[in-house]
Amino acid sequence: MTEAFEPLPVPPSQLGESPFWHPQERRLYWIDIPGRALNRFDPQTQQHDQWPLASEPGSCAPLLGGGLLVAMRDGLWRFDPATGTRQAVAPPPYDPAKQRFNDGKADPQGRFWVGTIDDQRAPAAALYRYAQGRLDRMAEGITTSNGLGFSPDGRTLFWSDTKAHTIYAFDFDGNEGALSGRRVFRAFAPRADGAPLEGYGGRPDGAAVDSEGAYWVAMYEGQRLLRLSPGGQTLAEVALPVRCPTMPCFGGDDLKTLYLTTARDKRPADELAQQPWAGCVLSMRVEVPGLPVGFARL
């Protein structure tokens, strides 16, 4: 399966991540992790806004009542795009010299789920839940937390460890905000030492869930986007014009525009010369709409 992608007419990010469509603003947000920036784009006016951030952002989500919740190396922050200022919400539950926040999403009840990434490439990262002023450790034992998503019925939470090439699923209790039944949803073969990238399928990075319960996952370094069934089988494979996709999301009024952030940070010069859209946000139309973004509560 191949589709026609178009890049947004904005400068590329070093490592674009955490895109989401804001339904009230009708704008797309995303972050640049090493670029320490928050981005916003209005498809109607083509206006691009960008805010510098004090430390590396890992993810962002819209807040009920306005503004954004941004997970950064130095903790959780409420960010006001109107003024460009931030207010502390919660300190980091880890040593910022060794870890930082990474992928995060709000569940249907407004809790914010956010994982970490370990700078030393050790399985010391974890998944946290922010709710009612508390930040609780909910799962652990991975290196690079990614791939968060919720099934349409709100009964399954997806979570991946990019380094381990594995996507997990949990039974999710929306009333209690509890997880149980951790299991492997889909595992992928790692790249053999010295093997060329052309034969490598990539490792699971960010993801989004559509209204049919299919899990769309960006395969970093695999130059492809997969649509997986609720049982983990491949329903579709979308070839990409860039080697390193990072996360999809669904936007537009009908949630049928798929936006995909990508990366160019630390990529070889010859690859970047052949793939000028690396780091851009790509878009394409899809037949099945996605789920609306979750709003976080403070």
Secondary structure, 3 states (H helix, E strand, C coil): CECCCEECCCCCCCEEEEEEEECCCCEEEEEECCCCEEEEEECCCCEEEEEECCCCEEEEEEECCCCEEEEECCEEEEEECCCCEEEEEECCCCCCCCEEEEEEEECCCCCEEEEEEECCCCCCEEEEEEECCEEEEEEEEECEEEEEEECCCCCEEEEEECCCCEEEEEEEECCCCEEEEEEEEEECCCCCCCCCHHHCCCEEEEEEEECCCCEEEEEECCCEEEEECCCCCEEEEEECCCCCEEEEEEECCCCCEEEEEEECCCCCHHHHHHCCCCCCCEEEECCCCECCCCCECC
